[in-house]
Amino acid sequence: MNHTLRRVLCLVLVLFTLATTGVFLAACQDPSSSQGNNNTPNTDGTHNTTDDIYAAYNIPDSLPARSFENDQFVIACQDENMLQFFYVEEMDGSMIDVAVYKSVAAVEGRFGVDIYAYQAPSANSIKNAMTTQDGSFDFAFMLDVTASSLSLENLFVNLYDLEYLDFSKPWWPAPSVKALTYQNKMYLGSSTMSYLGLGQTFLTYFNKTIFDDNGIPYPYEDAFNGDWYMEDMIGIAEAFYTDTQGNDIKDAEDVYGFIAPGGFYGWFESFGIEMVKKEGDELVLNAHCTEAYDLVEYVYEMIVEKDMGYIDDEAVVNEMFAQGQSAFIYGKLRVAHDVFRQQEIDYGILPVPKLNEDQETYYSAYTDRFFVVPSTSVSGKDAQDIGFILEALSAEGYRTIYPAYYEVAMQGRYSKDEESKRILTMLHPLRVIDFAYVYTGDKCFTRSLVTLIAEKQSSDYASHLGNGTSAANEKLDELMEKFKELN
């Protein structure tokens, strides 16, 4: 049985078995027939049913009718764990797995294509395929720092040159499109074709039981009004430290107001702080900005100066929160599904608070595996056709995979928490990737909180900057020159 026929038969079975649940609503609707959409999901907090959630994400794309006459498009993946987030050969019965399968099948059926994905042996094998045009794939998913390094070798297409990619649509998070663009060039793509980036989105969880026991109102209203600030969170968190062992040592057995993974991923960008700014064609080091100093002081106060906060390995703090040992945790959305959903904890979701009143909007940092399109076709296909399929998969992922992921994440202890659902919907278009980390690693102080707080327990940010500013500027000069040479 060929690959496409197997997909069709399995899809028929899935639609039959799920027809009474409403889960398949989005995939069954003609995406070009939606009326009254404004390209943003509903954020009024009225998602009372599965159908409501799917309808909110049923945004039409602008792709024309077309048939590729069963042509096959092949996707290579560098990361062995990447495939499951956008492609499955067979379903395991979970809602997410079914949604991923349906998303690809919908694109195959609508445009007469056969989608196939595989794990490449290594990053070098992907690079070699690009240089030899061996026909093995059409586009690839790669680790962030690997992809950025190869992009500087003129190996990838500028995504702005692909006419079918519509970056005004919600399946392209606007802050990330802006962040990954420099000199009107963007070589690394992050969209809703895959749900990895969604699961890797950082936000704030709070323990409802702790709030209830202490008569503290849930901060939802402030969050919805744009008035949820760092000082508000600290004001709540500072009251809850308990040395449960009585040993005068802060450890994983104690109770805290705030806990977080010690890697400090995404902190600067979650507070709207760009460590590197783009001023025209210039890259300017921005690590000396007042906001960065303020954030360092806040984190030092929470984790070092006062007893309210604690950092440890991600698995440790996730388990601590699941056991009711903190009022707040800074963590990834995937933890709601992977850990908290299965625990005896009642919790809600909030944005990462604003740094201060000068910060105009919330942000949610996330990490992703980027897709890249070879500048010289590996398979012989036209880059515009590849771009067409990328847009189709991204749009269908938004309509089908994302609402399913939200629905699964919201199941369990807080399935009736409409406010948390509204927060998640509100944060989707505010998700951001950090240009400085992707293209400079830790050269431009993106890992400052690890060095200062986790390693040195210091707030001397000025000395920290002084030790690395020259090297950071050299890196930016080098990067600017390389971008000028790219097509």
C-alpha positions as CSV (number, residue, x, y, z in Angstrom):
1,M,0.0,0.0,0.0
2,N,1.5,3.4,-1.0
3,H,2.1,6.2,1.5
4,T,-0.7,8.4,0.4
5,L,-3.3,5.7,0.2
6,R,-2.4,4.6,3.8
7,R,-2.9,8.2,4.9
8,V,-6.3,8.5,3.3
9,L,-7.6,5.2,4.8
10,C,-6.3,6.1,8.2
11,L,-7.8,9.6,8.1
12,V,-11.2,8.2,7.2
13,L,-11.0,6.0,10.3
14,V,-10.0,8.9,12.5
15,L,-12.8,11.1,11.2
16,F,-15.3,8.3,11.7
17,T,-14.3,7.6,15.3
18,L,-14.0,11.3,16.3
19,A,-17.0,12.6,14.5
20,T,-19.1,12.9,17.7
21,T,-16.4,14.8,19.6
22,G,-16.1,17.9,17.5
23,V,-12.3,17.5,17.6
24,F,-12.0,17.4,13.8
25,L,-14.0,20.6,13.2
26,A,-11.2,22.8,11.8
27,A,-9.8,20.2,9.4
28,C,-13.3,19.5,8.0
29,Q,-14.0,23.1,7.2
30,D,-13.0,24.8,4.0
31,P,-10.3,27.3,5.2
32,S,-11.2,29.7,2.4
33,S,-14.9,29.9,3.5
34,S,-14.4,31.5,7.0
35,Q,-16.2,34.8,7.3
36,G,-15.4,37.7,9.5
37,N,-11.9,36.7,10.6
38,N,-9.4,39.4,11.5
39,N,-6.4,37.0,11.4
40,T,-6.2,36.9,15.2
41,P,-7.8,34.3,17.6
42,N,-10.6,35.2,19.9
43,T,-9.3,36.6,23.2
44,D,-12.6,37.4,25.0
45,G,-12.3,34.3,27.3
46,T,-15.5,32.7,26.0
47,H,-14.0,29.4,24.8
48,N,-16.5,27.2,26.5
49,T,-16.3,24.2,24.2
50,T,-13.9,22.4,22.0
51,D,-15.8,23.8,19.0
52,D,-15.2,27.3,20.3
53,I,-11.5,26.8,20.6
54,Y,-11.2,25.3,17.1
55,A,-13.4,28.0,15.6
56,A,-11.1,30.7,17.1
57,Y,-8.1,29.3,15.2
58,N,-10.0,28.6,12.0
59,I,-8.3,31.4,10.1
60,P,-8.2,31.2,6.3
61,D,-5.0,31.2,4.3
62,S,-4.6,33.0,1.0
63,L,-3.3,30.1,-1.1
64,P,-4.8,29.5,-4.5
65,A,-6.4,26.3,-5.5
66,R,-3.8,24.0,-7.0
67,S,-2.9,20.3,-7.5
68,F,0.7,19.0,-7.4
69,E,-0.5,15.8,-9.0
70,N,0.8,13.6,-6.1
71,D,4.3,15.0,-6.2
72,Q,6.2,14.1,-3.0
73,F,7.8,16.8,-0.7
74,V,10.4,15.5,1.7
75,I,11.5,17.1,5.0
76,A,14.8,16.3,6.6
77,C,15.2,16.7,10.4
78,Q,18.5,17.1,12.2
79,D,17.1,16.5,15.7
80,E,15.9,13.0,16.4
81,N,13.1,14.3,18.6
82,M,11.8,16.8,16.1
83,L,9.6,14.6,13.8
84,Q,6.8,14.0,16.4
85,F,6.0,17.7,16.5
86,F,4.9,18.0,12.9
87,Y,4.8,14.6,11.3
88,V,3.7,11.1,12.4
89,E,3.5,7.9,10.2
90,E,1.0,6.2,12.5
91,M,-1.2,7.5,15.3
92,D,-1.0,6.5,18.9
93,G,-4.5,7.6,19.7
94,S,-3.7,10.8,21.6
95,M,-5.4,14.0,20.6
96,I,-2.1,15.7,19.7
97,D,-0.9,12.8,17.6
98,V,-4.2,12.7,15.8
99,A,-4.1,16.5,15.2
100,V,-0.5,16.3,13.8
101,Y,-1.6,13.4,11.5
102,K,-4.7,15.3,10.4
103,S,-2.8,18.5,9.7
104,V,-0.5,16.8,7.2
105,A,-3.3,14.7,5.7
106,A,-5.4,17.9,5.1
107,V,-2.6,19.5,3.1
108,E,-2.0,16.3,1.2
109,G,-5.7,16.1,0.3
110,R,-6.2,19.7,-0.5
111,F,-3.2,20.2,-2.8
112,G,-2.6,16.7,-4.2
113,V,0.8,16.2,-2.5
114,D,2.6,13.4,-0.6
115,I,4.4,14.7,2.5
116,Y,7.2,12.6,3.9
117,A,9.7,13.4,6.7
118,Y,12.8,11.5,8.1
119,Q,15.6,11.9,10.5
120,A,18.9,12.8,8.9
121,P,22.0,11.1,10.2
122,S,23.6,14.5,11.2
123,A,23.8,18.2,10.5
124,N,26.7,17.5,8.1
125,S,24.6,15.1,6.1
126,I,22.0,17.9,5.5
127,K,24.7,20.3,4.6
128,N,26.3,17.9,2.2
129,A,23.0,17.2,0.5
130,M,22.7,21.0,-0.1
131,T,26.1,21.2,-1.7
132,T,25.8,18.0,-3.8
133,Q,22.0,18.3,-4.7
134,D,21.6,14.6,-4.0
135,G,17.8,14.8,-4.2
136,S,17.2,13.6,-0.6
137,F,14.9,16.4,0.7
138,D,13.2,19.7,-0.2
139,F,13.5,21.6,3.1
140,A,14.9,20.8,6.5
141,F,14.5,21.4,10.3
142,M,17.7,22.2,12.1
143,L,18.9,23.1,15.6
144,D,18.8,26.9,16.1
145,V,22.5,27.6,16.4
146,T,23.4,25.1,13.7
147,A,20.9,26.7,11.3
148,S,22.1,30.2,12.0
149,S,25.7,29.2,11.4
150,L,24.9,27.6,8.1
151,S,22.8,30.5,7.1
152,L,25.9,32.6,7.0
153,E,27.4,30.3,4.3
154,N,24.8,31.3,1.7
155,L,23.2,27.9,1.9
156,F,19.6,29.0,2.5
157,V,16.9,30.9,0.6
158,N,15.8,34.3,2.0
159,L,12.3,33.5,3.1
160,Y,11.1,36.9,1.9
161,D,11.7,35.8,-1.6
162,L,9.1,33.0,-1.3
163,E,5.9,34.7,-2.6
164,Y,3.4,32.3,-0.9
165,L,4.7,32.9,2.6
166,D,2.3,35.4,4.2
167,F,4.0,36.8,7.3
168,S,0.9,38.8,8.2
169,K,-0.9,35.6,9.1
170,P,-1.0,34.4,12.8
171,W,0.9,31.2,12.0
172,W,4.0,33.4,11.8
173,P,4.5,35.0,15.3
174,A,5.1,38.7,14.5
175,P,7.7,39.4,17.2
176,S,9.8,36.4,16.0
177,V,9.5,37.4,12.3
178,K,10.8,40.8,13.3
179,A,13.6,39.3,15.5
180,L,14.8,36.9,12.8
181,T,14.9,39.6,10.1
182,Y,18.0,41.6,9.4
183,Q,18.9,43.7,6.4
184,N,15.5,42.6,4.9
185,K,16.7,39.0,5.0
186,M,15.3,36.1,7.0
187,Y,16.8,32.6,6.5
188,L,15.4,30.8,9.5
189,G,11.7,30.0,9.8
190,S,9.6,29.5,12.8
191,S,5.9,28.8,12.3
192,T,2.9,26.8,13.6
193,M,3.7,23.9,11.2
194,S,5.3,22.3,14.3
195,Y,4.1,22.6,17.9
196,L,7.6,22.3,19.4
197,G,7.9,26.1,19.7
198,L,4.5,26.3,21.4
199,G,5.5,23.8,24.0
200,Q,8.8,25.7,24.5
201,T,7.0,29.0,25.2
202,F,7.8,30.4,28.6
203,L,5.1,31.8,31.0
204,T,4.2,32.1,34.6
205,Y,2.2,29.4,36.6
206,F,0.7,30.1,40.0
207,N,-0.5,27.8,42.7
208,K,-4.2,28.4,43.2
209,T,-4.3,26.5,46.5
210,I,-1.6,28.7,48.0
211,F,-3.5,31.8,46.8
212,D,-6.8,30.6,48.2
213,D,-5.3,29.6,51.6
214,N,-3.9,33.1,52.0
215,G,-6.8,35.0,50.7
216,I,-4.9,36.3,47.7
217,P,-7.1,37.2,44.6
218,Y,-6.0,35.6,41.4
219,P,-4.2,38.3,39.3
220,Y,-6.1,37.6,36.1
221,E,-7.8,41.0,35.9
222,D,-4.5,42.9,36.2
223,A,-3.0,40.6,33.6
224,F,-5.9,41.2,31.1
225,N,-5.7,45.0,31.7
226,G,-1.9,45.0,31.0
227,D,-1.2,45.8,34.7
228,W,0.7,42.7,35.8
229,Y,4.2,43.8,36.8
230,M,7.3,42.3,38.3
231,E,6.8,44.2,41.5
232,D,3.3,42.7,41.8
233,M,4.7,39.2,41.6
234,I,7.5,39.9,44.1
235,G,5.0,41.5,46.5
236,I,3.1,38.2,46.6
237,A,6.1,35.9,46.4
238,E,8.1,37.4,49.2
239,A,5.7,36.1,52.0
240,F,6.0,32.4,51.4
241,Y,9.5,31.0,52.2
242,T,9.4,28.2,54.7
243,D,12.6,26.3,55.8
244,T,10.8,23.0,56.1
245,Q,14.0,21.2,57.3
246,G,15.0,23.9,59.8
247,N,18.6,23.6,58.5
248,D,19.0,27.3,57.5
249,I,19.8,26.1,53.9
250,K,17.7,26.9,50.9
251,D,17.2,23.6,49.1
252,A,14.6,21.7,47.1
253,E,12.8,20.6,50.2
254,D,11.7,24.1,51.2
255,V,8.6,26.2,50.2
256,Y,9.1,29.4,48.2
257,G,7.3,32.2,46.6
258,F,9.0,31.8,43.2
259,I,11.1,29.1,41.6
260,A,12.6,28.8,38.1
261,P,15.1,26.7,36.1
262,G,18.6,27.8,36.7
263,G,19.4,28.0,33.0
264,F,17.4,31.3,32.8
265,Y,16.4,30.7,29.2
266,G,14.4,33.5,27.7
267,W,14.4,35.9,30.5
268,F,15.6,39.0,28.7
269,E,13.4,38.6,25.7
270,S,10.4,37.7,28.0
271,F,10.7,41.2,29.4
272,G,11.0,42.9,26.0
273,I,14.8,43.4,26.3
274,E,16.8,43.1,23.1
275,M,20.5,42.5,23.9
276,V,21.2,43.5,20.3
277,K,19.2,46.2,18.5
278,K,18.9,46.7,14.8
279,E,19.3,50.3,13.7
280,G,19.0,50.3,9.9
281,D,21.8,48.0,8.7
282,E,23.7,48.3,11.9
283,L,23.7,45.9,14.8
284,V,24.1,47.7,18.1
285,L,24.9,46.1,21.4
286,N,22.1,47.0,23.8
287,A,23.1,45.0,26.8
288,H,23.9,48.2,28.7
289,C,20.3,49.4,28.6
290,T,18.5,50.4,31.9
291,E,16.0,47.6,31.5
292,A,18.7,45.0,31.6
293,Y,20.2,46.4,34.8
294,D,16.7,46.5,36.3
295,L,16.0,42.9,35.5
296,V,19.3,41.8,37.0
297,E,18.5,43.6,40.2
298,Y,15.0,42.1,40.4
299,V,16.3,38.6,39.9
300,Y,19.1,39.1,42.4
301,E,16.5,40.3,44.9
302,M,14.3,37.3,44.4
303,I,16.9,34.5,44.2
304,V,19.9,35.7,46.3
305,E,19.1,38.7,48.5
306,K,15.8,37.5,49.9
307,D,14.6,34.0,50.7
308,M,11.6,34.2,48.4
309,G,13.1,32.5,45.3
310,Y,15.0,29.4,44.3
311,I,16.6,28.0,41.1
312,D,17.6,24.4,40.3
313,D,17.5,22.0,37.4
314,E,14.3,22.2,35.3
315,A,13.1,18.8,36.3
316,V,13.6,19.6,40.0
317,V,11.7,22.9,40.1
318,N,8.9,21.4,37.9
319,E,8.4,18.6,40.5
320,M,8.6,21.1,43.4
321,F,5.8,23.2,41.9
322,A,3.8,20.0,41.2
323,Q,4.2,19.2,44.9
324,G,2.9,22.6,46.0
325,Q,6.2,24.0,47.1
326,S,6.0,27.4,45.4
327,A,3.4,30.2,44.7
328,F,4.9,30.9,41.3
329,I,7.1,29.1,38.7
330,Y,8.6,30.4,35.5
331,G,8.3,27.5,33.1
332,K,7.4,26.2,29.6
333,L,3.9,25.5,28.4
334,R,4.8,21.9,27.7
335,V,5.2,21.3,31.4
336,A,1.4,21.7,31.8
337,H,1.0,18.7,29.6
338,D,4.0,16.7,30.5
339,V,4.0,17.1,34.3
340,F,1.4,19.3,36.0
341,R,-1.6,17.8,34.2
342,Q,-1.0,14.5,35.9
343,Q,-0.4,15.8,39.4
344,E,-2.6,16.8,42.3
345,I,-2.2,20.5,41.9
346,D,-4.7,23.3,41.0
347,Y,-2.9,26.1,39.2
348,G,-3.4,28.9,36.7
349,I,-1.5,30.6,33.9
350,L,-0.3,34.2,33.8
351,P,2.0,36.1,31.4
352,V,5.6,36.7,32.4
353,P,5.0,40.1,34.2
354,K,6.0,43.3,32.6
355,L,9.3,44.8,33.9
356,N,7.7,48.1,34.7
357,E,5.0,50.5,33.3
358,D,7.3,51.6,30.4
359,Q,7.0,48.1,28.9
360,E,4.1,48.4,26.5
361,T,3.1,44.7,26.1
362,Y,3.8,41.2,27.4
363,Y,6.2,38.9,25.7
364,S,6.7,35.2,25.9
365,A,10.1,33.9,24.9
366,Y,10.4,30.5,23.2
367,T,12.9,28.3,21.5
368,D,12.4,26.3,18.3
369,R,13.9,24.2,15.6
370,F,14.1,26.3,12.5
371,F,13.1,25.2,9.0
372,V,15.4,26.2,6.2
373,V,15.0,26.1,2.4
374,P,18.2,25.3,0.4
375,S,19.4,28.2,-1.8
376,T,20.3,25.6,-4.5
377,S,17.5,23.0,-4.7
378,V,18.5,19.6,-3.3
379,S,15.6,17.8,-5.1
380,G,15.3,20.0,-8.2
381,K,11.9,21.5,-7.1
382,D,11.3,25.2,-7.5
383,A,11.7,27.2,-4.3
384,Q,8.3,28.8,-4.8
385,D,6.6,25.4,-4.8
386,I,8.5,24.6,-1.5
387,G,7.3,27.9,-0.1
388,F,3.7,27.1,-1.1
389,I,3.8,23.8,0.9
390,L,5.5,25.5,3.8
391,E,2.7,28.1,4.0
392,A,0.1,25.3,3.7
393,L,1.6,23.2,6.5
394,S,2.0,26.3,8.7
395,A,-1.6,27.4,8.2
396,E,-3.0,23.9,8.8
397,G,-0.9,23.5,11.9
398,Y,-2.4,26.7,13.2
399,R,-5.9,25.5,12.5
400,T,-5.5,22.0,13.7
401,I,-2.5,21.3,15.8
402,Y,-2.4,24.4,18.0
403,P,-6.0,24.3,19.3
404,A,-5.6,20.6,20.0
405,Y,-2.4,21.3,22.0
406,Y,-4.2,24.0,24.0
407,E,-7.1,21.7,24.6
408,V,-4.9,18.9,25.9
409,A,-2.8,21.2,28.0
410,M,-6.0,22.6,29.6
411,Q,-7.3,19.2,30.5
412,G,-7.1,17.9,34.1
413,R,-7.0,20.0,37.3
414,Y,-7.8,23.3,35.7
415,S,-9.9,22.3,32.7
416,K,-12.6,24.8,33.7
417,D,-10.2,27.7,34.1
418,E,-11.4,29.9,31.2
419,E,-9.0,32.7,32.3
420,S,-6.0,30.5,31.7
421,K,-7.3,29.6,28.3
422,R,-7.7,33.3,27.5
423,I,-4.1,34.0,28.7
424,L,-2.7,31.3,26.4
425,T,-4.7,32.7,23.4
426,M,-3.6,36.3,24.3
427,L,0.1,35.3,24.4
428,H,0.3,33.4,21.1
429,P,1.0,36.4,18.9
430,L,3.4,37.8,21.5
431,R,5.8,34.9,21.4
432,V,9.4,35.9,20.5
433,I,12.7,34.4,19.6
434,D,16.0,36.2,20.5
435,F,18.1,37.3,17.5
436,A,21.1,37.8,19.7
437,Y,21.1,34.3,21.1
438,V,20.4,32.7,17.7
439,Y,23.2,34.4,15.9
440,T,25.8,35.2,18.7
441,G,25.2,32.5,21.3
442,D,26.4,33.9,24.6
443,K,28.7,36.5,23.0
444,C,26.3,39.4,23.6
445,F,25.4,38.7,27.2
446,T,22.3,36.6,26.6
447,R,23.4,34.3,29.4
448,S,24.2,37.0,31.9
449,L,21.8,35.8,34.5
450,V,23.4,32.4,34.5
451,T,26.8,33.9,35.1
452,L,25.7,36.5,37.7
453,I,22.9,34.8,39.6
454,A,23.5,31.0,39.3
455,E,27.2,31.0,39.3
456,K,28.4,34.1,41.2
457,Q,25.3,35.1,43.3
458,S,26.2,38.7,42.2
459,S,24.3,41.7,40.9
460,D,27.5,43.5,39.6
461,Y,26.2,43.7,36.0
462,A,28.4,46.6,35.2
463,S,31.6,44.7,35.8
464,H,30.2,41.7,33.9
465,L,29.6,43.9,30.9
466,G,33.0,45.5,31.1
467,N,34.6,42.1,30.8
468,G,32.9,41.2,27.5
469,T,31.9,44.3,25.7
470,S,34.8,44.4,23.3
471,A,34.4,40.8,22.2
472,A,30.6,41.4,21.8
473,N,31.2,44.3,19.5
474,E,33.7,42.4,17.5
475,K,31.2,39.6,17.0
476,L,28.5,42.1,15.8
477,D,31.0,43.7,13.3
478,E,31.7,40.2,12.0
479,L,28.0,39.3,11.7
480,M,27.2,42.6,9.9
481,E,29.8,41.9,7.3
482,K,28.6,38.3,6.7
483,F,25.0,39.4,6.2
484,K,26.1,42.0,3.6
485,E,27.6,39.1,1.6
486,L,24.5,37.0,1.7
487,N,22.0,36.8,-1.2
